[in-house]
Amino acid sequence: MELYKNISKQCKSTMDFNLLKILGSEIAKSSMSAFDEQIYWVACTLAFWGSFRMGELLENTQDEISAECMSWSDITVDNDSMTIHVKFPKIKSKKGDFIHIFEFTGH
């Protein structure tokens, strides 16, 4: 047990609903353009409600588009929900994963 005494692990903070609301307030108060605020907020809320990793939603390079990059054809919008196709999820599957996002009324 003595070996484990001095080992420290960095904890990763988790996002909860209250923290998401605080983030939204900070985005609204920022000096970003309204368009940039919308894009940032959509990425954050989509990552939260879909349990996405940001790498599944956003391209990691500016110069080229990879096969992993999400495109509009990966998103299907219905009346009150959307389905997002993750082509390369963390746990590999032949056809990827399909994440369903539904309205959260009252918020």
C-alpha positions as CSV (number, residue, x, y, z in Angstrom):
1,M,0.0,0.0,0.0
2,E,3.0,2.3,0.6
3,L,3.6,2.4,-3.2
4,Y,0.2,4.0,-3.8
5,K,0.5,6.6,-1.1
6,N,2.2,9.3,-3.2
7,I,0.4,8.7,-6.5
8,S,-2.0,11.5,-7.3
9,K,-4.6,11.4,-10.0
10,Q,-5.9,14.4,-11.7
11,C,-9.7,14.5,-11.6
12,K,-11.6,15.6,-14.6
13,S,-14.5,17.9,-13.9
14,T,-17.8,16.7,-15.1
15,M,-20.5,18.8,-16.7
16,D,-23.9,18.8,-15.0
17,F,-27.1,20.7,-15.9
18,N,-26.5,23.6,-13.5
19,L,-23.0,24.1,-14.9
20,L,-24.4,24.0,-18.4
21,K,-26.8,26.8,-17.5
22,I,-23.9,28.8,-16.1
23,L,-21.9,28.2,-19.3
24,G,-24.9,29.5,-21.3
25,S,-25.0,32.7,-19.2
26,E,-21.3,33.2,-19.7
27,I,-21.7,32.7,-23.5
28,A,-24.5,35.2,-23.6
29,K,-22.3,37.8,-21.7
30,S,-19.3,37.2,-24.0
31,S,-18.1,39.6,-26.7
32,M,-18.6,37.0,-29.4
33,S,-20.9,37.8,-32.3
34,A,-24.5,36.5,-32.0
35,F,-23.8,33.9,-34.6
36,D,-20.6,32.6,-32.9
37,E,-22.6,32.5,-29.6
38,Q,-25.2,30.3,-31.2
39,I,-22.6,27.9,-32.7
40,Y,-20.7,27.6,-29.4
41,W,-24.0,27.1,-27.5
42,V,-25.2,24.4,-29.9
43,A,-21.9,22.5,-29.7
44,C,-22.0,22.6,-25.9
45,T,-25.7,21.6,-25.5
46,L,-25.4,18.9,-28.1
47,A,-22.3,17.5,-26.4
48,F,-24.1,17.5,-23.1
49,W,-27.4,16.0,-24.1
50,G,-25.9,13.5,-26.5
51,S,-23.0,12.5,-24.2
52,F,-20.7,13.3,-27.1
53,R,-17.0,13.9,-27.0
54,M,-16.2,17.2,-28.7
55,G,-14.0,15.3,-31.2
56,E,-17.2,13.5,-32.4
57,L,-18.9,16.8,-33.2
58,L,-16.0,19.1,-34.4
59,E,-13.3,18.7,-36.9
60,N,-9.8,18.9,-35.4
61,T,-8.2,20.5,-38.4
62,Q,-9.0,23.7,-40.3
63,D,-7.3,22.8,-43.5
64,E,-8.9,19.5,-44.5
65,I,-11.9,17.4,-43.9
66,S,-11.4,13.8,-42.6
67,A,-13.6,10.8,-43.0
68,E,-14.4,11.1,-39.3
69,C,-15.8,14.7,-39.8
70,M,-19.5,15.1,-39.1
71,S,-21.4,16.5,-42.0
72,W,-25.0,17.7,-42.5
73,S,-25.8,14.3,-44.0
74,D,-25.1,12.7,-40.6
75,I,-28.0,14.7,-39.0
76,T,-31.6,13.8,-39.5
77,V,-34.2,16.2,-38.1
78,D,-37.8,15.1,-37.4
79,N,-40.6,17.1,-35.9
80,D,-39.4,17.2,-32.3
81,S,-36.1,15.3,-32.4
82,M,-32.9,14.7,-34.3
83,T,-30.7,11.7,-34.9
84,I,-27.0,12.1,-35.3
85,H,-24.8,9.5,-36.9
86,V,-21.4,9.1,-35.2
87,K,-19.3,7.3,-37.9
88,F,-16.4,6.5,-35.6
89,P,-17.6,6.2,-32.0
90,K,-15.2,5.5,-29.1
91,I,-16.4,1.9,-29.0
92,K,-16.0,0.9,-32.6
93,S,-19.0,-0.6,-34.4
94,K,-19.4,-1.5,-38.0
95,K,-22.0,1.2,-38.9
96,G,-21.2,3.7,-36.1
97,D,-23.7,4.9,-33.5
98,F,-26.9,6.8,-33.9
99,I,-27.6,9.3,-31.1
100,H,-31.2,10.5,-30.6
101,I,-31.7,14.0,-29.2
102,F,-35.2,15.0,-27.9
103,E,-36.7,18.2,-26.7
104,F,-36.3,18.9,-23.0
105,T,-39.4,21.0,-22.3
106,G,-39.3,23.8,-19.8
107,H,-35.6,24.8,-20.3
